[in-house]
């Protein structure tokens, strides 16, 4: 069910590290990025570039997010006004899929670009009934789509194997305007050679 849309000026539909998804000005589009594991440096750079351009609502749905010192150093490489830049970051960290739904409803009332890390992570929790996780994901997808009509929205989902991933990923893919799949290991240099900003 995965659909891939051709990138402008790109030789193929799926181009690794053509990180045009860093651009925040894609209003009316929901970008879904299938990432590889351990792309932490590239994701930290993504957050850095977004906060350098203004307020960003970051939802860290997975277990990993950049440490404050890492993010501060990453921003410092671009500006000495790193404290002011980091003040642009509005960070939320849900611990359940229901909290994620609440945060998406809250984000819908703001006008900031939204970046969601490891979007499906909370839906893999076996302690929550599968039907509840499924219905909550469907509601989250509705809010994401609505949110993307007025805000720049990028959703990062690590590429995985497993039954639940195969069940849940198509739901998110069905609402995405564009799906980008990263193919190479986490080389920041390769990442930065793409169309970054």
Rosetta silent file (secondary structure, phi, psi, omega in degrees, C-alpha in Angstrom):
SEQUENCE: XXXXXXXXXXXXXXXXXXXXXXXXXXXXXXXXXXXXXXXXXXXXXXXXXXXXXXXXXXXXXXXXXXXXXXXXXXXXXXXXXXXXXXXXXXXXXXXXXXXXXXXXXXXXXXXXXXXXXXXXXXXXXXXXXXXXXXXXXXXXXXXXXXXXXXXXXXXXXXXXXXXXXXXXXXXXXXXXXXXXXXXXXXXXXXXXXXXXX
SCORE:     score description
SCORE:     0.000 S_00000001
   1 L     0.000   -6.006  179.362    0.000    0.000    0.000 S_00000001
   2 L   -64.347  134.307  174.554    3.034    2.263    0.114 S_00000001
   3 L  -121.419  139.445 -178.875    2.875    5.042   -2.441 S_00000001
   4 L  -124.832  135.453 -177.912    5.852    7.091   -3.427 S_00000001
   5 L  -107.468  141.962 -179.173    5.718   10.399   -5.223 S_00000001
   6 L   -64.914  138.893  177.680    8.470   11.669   -7.490 S_00000001
   7 L   -87.568  142.620  177.642   10.655   14.338   -6.010 S_00000001
   8 L   -62.170  135.765  178.399   11.274   17.476   -8.064 S_00000001
   9 L    59.455   24.675  178.629   14.641   17.343   -9.846 S_00000001
  10 L  -111.009  142.495 -176.490   15.343   13.892   -8.425 S_00000001
  11 L   -72.601  -19.798 -178.788   16.392   10.966  -10.615 S_00000001
  12 L  -143.411  162.099 -177.090   14.191    8.457   -8.796 S_00000001
  13 L   -68.935  -36.010  178.526   11.047    8.398   -6.690 S_00000001
  14 L  -110.385  107.007 -176.535   12.807    7.093   -3.614 S_00000001
  15 L  -119.648  120.181 -178.896   15.996    9.035   -3.087 S_00000001
  16 L   -74.896  136.821  175.896   18.008    8.530    0.046 S_00000001
  17 L    60.630   29.899  168.454   19.120   11.651    1.849 S_00000001
  18 L   -93.014   63.700 -161.921   17.507   14.167   -0.513 S_00000001
  19 L   -67.198   51.990  174.675   16.282   15.777    2.646 S_00000001
  20 H   -66.857  -13.714  177.659   13.917   18.309    1.123 S_00000001
  21 H   -69.622   -3.918  172.892   11.591   17.220    3.916 S_00000001
  22 H   -72.264  -23.574 -176.261   13.595   19.569    6.110 S_00000001
  23 L   -66.745  131.240 -178.903   11.776   22.500    4.567 S_00000001
  24 L   -89.135  -11.681 -171.557    9.089   23.833    6.886 S_00000001
  25 L   -85.429   13.961 -179.183    7.227   25.835    4.293 S_00000001
  26 L   -84.514   63.949  178.847    5.343   22.879    2.826 S_00000001
  27 L   -66.047  146.590  179.242    1.933   23.979    4.118 S_00000001
  28 L    79.987    6.668  178.602   -0.942   21.755    3.141 S_00000001
  29 L  -128.521  140.573  173.255    1.291   18.692    2.921 S_00000001
  30 E  -109.098  115.515 -179.655    1.906   15.864    5.302 S_00000001
  31 E   -98.579  128.546  177.450    5.346   14.362    4.768 S_00000001
  32 E  -112.261  124.287 -178.121    6.001   10.848    6.013 S_00000001
  33 E  -117.494  118.649  173.241    9.649    9.810    6.256 S_00000001
  34 E   -84.822  111.684 -177.130   10.613    6.180    6.733 S_00000001
  35 E   -99.408  162.978  171.957   13.915    6.437    8.565 S_00000001
  36 L   -92.980  159.498  177.478   16.584    3.892    9.301 S_00000001
  37 L   -63.220  149.231  174.229   17.606    3.047   12.826 S_00000001
  38 L    65.925   34.618  174.297   20.328    5.164   14.413 S_00000001
  39 L   -94.723   38.321 -172.572   19.920    8.272   12.245 S_00000001
  40 H   -62.385  -41.283 -179.546   20.276   10.379   15.354 S_00000001
  41 H   -64.214  -42.499 -179.533   22.789   12.879   13.950 S_00000001
  42 H   -66.139  -39.868  179.180   20.652   13.531   10.894 S_00000001
  43 H   -69.251  -37.234  175.449   17.493   13.952   12.972 S_00000001
  44 H   -61.589  -41.153  177.368   19.299   16.301   15.362 S_00000001
  45 H   -65.658  -37.477  176.200   20.335   18.385   12.349 S_00000001
  46 H   -59.133  -49.691  179.235   16.734   18.351   11.128 S_00000001
  47 H   -61.142  -42.218  179.289   15.506   19.741   14.459 S_00000001
  48 H   -57.818  -49.390 -177.445   18.311   22.305   14.434 S_00000001
  49 H   -64.255  -34.632  178.304   17.410   23.616   11.002 S_00000001
  50 H   -70.128  -43.601 -178.041   13.751   23.919   11.932 S_00000001
  51 H   -70.193  -24.650  176.748   14.386   25.826   15.189 S_00000001
  52 L   -68.535  -18.079 -176.742   16.750   28.193   13.379 S_00000001
  53 L  -105.007   -0.718  177.450   13.804   29.276   11.244 S_00000001
  54 L   140.238 -173.750 -177.715   11.209   29.827   13.981 S_00000001
  55 L   -60.146  142.068  179.610    8.935   28.084   16.472 S_00000001
  56 E  -138.399  134.123  174.381    8.611   24.310   16.140 S_00000001
  57 E   -98.727  108.940 -177.689    6.311   21.918   17.955 S_00000001
  58 E  -104.556  125.102  175.088    8.316   18.716   18.460 S_00000001
  59 E  -112.700  113.334  179.314    6.576   15.561   19.632 S_00000001
  60 E   -95.830   93.295 -175.306    9.038   12.853   20.665 S_00000001
  61 L   -84.658  -17.311 -179.120    6.821    9.762   20.603 S_00000001
  62 L   -97.105 -169.607 -178.468    9.666    7.239   20.792 S_00000001
  63 L   -79.333  -26.358 -175.786   12.323    6.439   23.327 S_00000001
  64 L  -101.669  141.471  166.306   15.044    8.554   21.691 S_00000001
  65 L  -153.020  155.679 -177.761   15.305   12.281   21.382 S_00000001
  66 L   -62.109  141.135  173.725   18.429   14.455   21.222 S_00000001
  67 L   -68.655  153.560 -176.815   19.967   15.330   24.546 S_00000001
  68 H   -56.836  -43.774 -178.933   19.833   19.016   25.391 S_00000001
  69 H   -64.979  -37.722  177.519   23.613   19.408   25.127 S_00000001
  70 H   -63.421  -45.998 -179.353   23.703   17.703   21.717 S_00000001
  71 H   -66.507  -40.987  178.577   20.966   19.945   20.389 S_00000001
  72 H   -61.247  -43.976  178.374   22.551   23.027   21.915 S_00000001
  73 H   -65.675  -40.216  179.010   25.912   22.217   20.276 S_00000001
  74 H   -61.583  -42.628  178.025   24.215   21.523   16.949 S_00000001
  75 H   -68.633  -38.181 -179.146   22.491   24.924   17.048 S_00000001
  76 H   -60.974  -28.975  177.818   25.718   26.606   18.223 S_00000001
  77 L   -64.643  -18.077 -177.418   27.430   25.444   14.998 S_00000001
  78 L  -109.099  -27.505 -177.320   25.043   27.778   13.141 S_00000001
  79 L  -156.650  145.980  174.111   24.548   30.701   15.532 S_00000001
  80 L   -79.385  -13.020  177.601   25.880   32.068   18.795 S_00000001
  81 L   -87.466   49.397 -174.625   22.290   32.960   19.693 S_00000001
  82 H   -69.288  -31.178  177.796   21.654   29.301   20.495 S_00000001
  83 H   -65.381  -42.415  178.401   19.592   30.010   23.601 S_00000001
  84 H   -64.594  -40.570  178.942   17.178   32.182   21.607 S_00000001
  85 H   -64.457  -44.725 -178.856   16.970   29.532   18.890 S_00000001
  86 H   -68.700  -23.057  174.297   16.293   26.749   21.391 S_00000001
  87 L   -65.894  -16.262  178.588   13.576   28.870   22.966 S_00000001
  88 L   -76.514  -13.220 -174.870   11.725   28.327   19.653 S_00000001
  89 E   -89.087  119.721  174.667   11.412   24.607   20.444 S_00000001
  90 E  -104.590  111.782 -172.366    8.166   23.487   22.044 S_00000001
  91 E  -108.276  133.008  174.131    8.777   19.920   23.201 S_00000001
  92 E  -131.174  144.718 -179.776    6.194   17.322   24.177 S_00000001
  93 L  -135.857   97.183  178.498    6.789   13.721   25.105 S_00000001
  94 L   -76.273  153.521  178.736    3.735   11.461   25.322 S_00000001
  95 L  -114.173   -6.159  175.294    3.973    8.148   27.171 S_00000001
  96 L  -139.209  162.817  178.080    0.827    6.517   25.751 S_00000001
  97 H   -66.332  -28.991  177.646   -0.932    6.563   22.411 S_00000001
  98 H   -69.384  -37.376  174.910   -3.860    8.369   24.083 S_00000001
  99 H   -65.357  -36.354  176.277   -1.521   11.140   25.245 S_00000001
 100 H   -61.454  -42.789  177.048   -0.237   11.399   21.678 S_00000001
 101 H   -59.331  -45.131  177.806   -3.802   11.903   20.483 S_00000001
 102 H   -59.516  -41.640 -179.880   -4.274   14.680   23.066 S_00000001
 103 H   -66.117  -36.131  177.640   -1.061   16.393   21.893 S_00000001
 104 H   -68.358  -36.373  175.914   -2.199   16.285   18.270 S_00000001
 105 H   -66.049  -38.622  177.014   -5.505   17.877   19.240 S_00000001
 106 H   -66.375  -42.160 -179.968   -3.550   20.563   21.106 S_00000001
 107 H   -63.229  -29.233 -179.573   -1.221   21.108   18.146 S_00000001
 108 L   -66.052  -18.124 -179.781   -4.257   21.622   15.945 S_00000001
 109 L   -94.245   -1.071  179.858   -4.988   24.807   17.921 S_00000001
 110 L  -107.757  174.328  178.762   -1.528   26.271   17.272 S_00000001
 111 L  -122.413   29.075 -179.073    0.050   27.607   14.108 S_00000001
 112 L   -97.874  149.791  171.172    3.523   26.121   14.482 S_00000001
 113 E   -59.337  148.234 -175.797    5.181   23.576   12.230 S_00000001
 114 E  -122.943  130.810  176.165    4.995   20.095   13.732 S_00000001
 115 E  -124.363  125.586 -178.008    7.695   17.440   13.713 S_00000001
 116 E  -118.780  122.939  178.999    6.926   14.007   15.179 S_00000001
 117 E   -94.112  134.748  174.694    9.715   11.545   15.962 S_00000001
 118 L    50.841   55.549 -171.723    9.025    7.775   15.917 S_00000001
 119 L   -53.975  -41.273 -173.545    5.302    8.299   15.447 S_00000001
 120 L   -84.995   -6.614 -173.293    4.207    4.642   15.683 S_00000001
 121 H   -50.881  -46.485 -175.416    6.296    3.712   18.739 S_00000001
 122 H   -71.219  -16.629 -179.842    3.484    4.094   21.281 S_00000001
 123 H   -85.492   -4.850  178.035    1.128    1.944   19.215 S_00000001
 124 H   -90.279    1.261 -175.647    3.372   -1.110   19.630 S_00000001
 125 L   -69.844  111.440 -178.098    2.623   -1.369   23.381 S_00000001
 126 L   -71.432  -11.219  178.655    1.247   -4.910   23.973 S_00000001
 127 L   -77.065  -12.228  178.844   -0.215   -3.824   27.338 S_00000001
 128 L  -105.139  135.296 -178.941   -2.870   -1.806   25.490 S_00000001
 129 L   -54.552  136.710 -176.060   -5.672   -3.632   23.716 S_00000001
 130 H   -59.361  -39.711 -179.285   -5.054   -3.857   19.967 S_00000001
 131 H   -65.734  -34.876  176.896   -8.495   -2.498   19.051 S_00000001
 132 H   -68.050  -42.611  177.949   -7.883    0.583   21.251 S_00000001
 133 H   -62.049  -42.215 -179.717   -4.477    1.154   19.651 S_00000001
 134 H   -63.343  -48.052 -178.204   -6.010    0.788   16.174 S_00000001
 135 H   -68.203  -35.104  178.099   -8.879    3.203   16.821 S_00000001
 136 H   -67.559  -39.640  177.044   -6.552    5.710   18.528 S_00000001
 137 H   -63.008  -41.296  177.884   -4.183    5.580   15.550 S_00000001
 138 H   -60.178  -42.001  177.779   -7.079    6.230   13.189 S_00000001
 139 H   -66.297  -41.924  177.489   -8.038    9.301   15.248 S_00000001
 140 H   -59.178  -41.972  179.535   -4.408   10.469   15.334 S_00000001
 141 H   -63.475  -38.870  177.229   -4.261   10.174   11.556 S_00000001
 142 H   -61.853  -45.114  179.020   -7.412   12.289   11.208 S_00000001
 143 H   -67.341  -37.496  177.137   -5.908   15.020   13.376 S_00000001
 144 H   -60.886  -45.372 -178.597   -2.585   14.812   11.541 S_00000001
 145 H   -63.760  -43.925  178.362   -4.293   15.276    8.187 S_00000001
 146 H   -62.325  -42.433  179.639   -6.339   18.202    9.498 S_00000001
 147 H   -62.330  -38.224 -177.357   -3.221   19.718   11.050 S_00000001
 148 H   -68.650  -15.569  178.920   -1.297   19.462    7.795 S_00000001
 149 L   -71.789  -23.053 -178.184   -3.829   21.691    6.048 S_00000001
 150 L  -124.721   -4.073 -178.396   -2.616   24.715    8.015 S_00000001
 151 L  -137.405  155.023  169.992    0.861   23.744    9.268 S_00000001
 152 L   -73.729  127.912 -177.871    4.003   22.152    7.954 S_00000001
 153 E  -132.273  127.216  173.549    3.945   18.578    9.300 S_00000001
 154 E  -126.686  130.004 -178.428    6.663   15.929    9.069 S_00000001
 155 E  -117.657  121.837  178.891    6.207   12.497   10.600 S_00000001
 156 E  -102.167  129.644  179.337    9.221   10.225   11.060 S_00000001
 157 E  -132.043  116.472  176.323    8.647    6.483   11.303 S_00000001
 158 E   -61.828  136.053  177.279   11.550    4.041   11.632 S_00000001
 159 L   -70.056  127.210 -175.939   11.365    1.279    9.037 S_00000001
 160 L  -137.195  172.100  170.238   10.679   -1.987   10.876 S_00000001
 161 L  -116.331  156.983  178.452    9.578   -5.554   10.374 S_00000001
 162 L   132.371  157.242 -175.515    6.763   -7.170   12.260 S_00000001
 163 H   -64.521  -42.936 -177.861    3.039   -7.711   12.165 S_00000001
 164 H   -67.996  -37.188  175.926    2.076   -4.537   14.015 S_00000001
 165 H   -61.880  -44.838  179.567    4.243   -2.369   11.767 S_00000001
 166 H   -64.607  -28.323  178.662    2.602   -3.953    8.709 S_00000001
 167 H   -77.091  -43.114 -170.705   -0.795   -3.280   10.289 S_00000001
 168 H   -89.332  -36.712 -174.811   -0.201    0.328   11.364 S_00000001
 169 H   -58.076  -42.933  179.378    2.120    1.829    8.756 S_00000001
 170 H   -58.491  -29.308  177.378   -0.436    1.691    5.887 S_00000001
 171 H   -63.890  -44.753  179.166   -2.838    3.818    7.964 S_00000001
 172 H   -70.075  -41.406 -179.622   -0.265    6.596    8.243 S_00000001
 173 H   -61.531  -32.686 -177.099    0.850    6.135    4.641 S_00000001
 174 H   -67.954  -22.653 -179.815   -2.734    6.530    3.414 S_00000001
 175 H   -99.383   -9.296 -176.923   -2.958   10.105    4.725 S_00000001
 176 L   -74.370  141.466  173.823    0.531   11.220    3.653 S_00000001
 177 L   -82.661  -25.101  178.217    0.927   13.524    0.687 S_00000001
 178 E  -152.076  139.185  177.663    4.438   12.280    0.186 S_00000001
 179 E  -120.043  128.034  179.088    6.425    9.340    1.509 S_00000001
 180 E  -119.411  131.370 -179.368   10.191    9.410    1.526 S_00000001
 181 E  -112.663  122.650  176.863   12.211    6.338    2.297 S_00000001
 182 L   -84.229  131.640 -174.801   15.778    6.675    3.528 S_00000001
 183 L  -108.474  -30.599 -172.379   17.969    3.883    2.192 S_00000001
 184 L   -91.208  159.999  173.361   21.537    4.563    3.344 S_00000001
 185 L   -61.911  172.265 -168.858   23.085    4.225    6.791 S_00000001
 186 L   -78.335   68.314  174.015   23.226    7.329    8.938 S_00000001
 187 L   -92.308  112.476 -179.123   25.966    9.303    7.260 S_00000001
 188 H   -64.233  -34.755  179.583   25.350   12.939    8.071 S_00000001
 189 H   -63.214  -43.215  177.755   27.670   13.994    5.250 S_00000001
 190 H   -64.536  -39.843  179.373   25.584   12.080    2.720 S_00000001
 191 H   -59.446  -42.939 -175.423   22.449   13.507    4.323 S_00000001
 192 H   -78.833  -11.247  178.028   23.730   17.068    3.974 S_00000001
 193 L   -78.278  -12.396  179.221   24.642   16.668    0.313 S_00000001
 194 L   -76.000 -172.489  178.293   20.939   16.540   -0.532 S_00000001
 195 L   -81.611   90.856 -170.183   18.628   19.480   -1.028 S_00000001
 196 L   -74.843  -55.179 -168.220   18.562   20.468    2.616 S_00000001
 197 L  -128.967    0.000    0.000   16.850   23.769    2.948 S_00000001
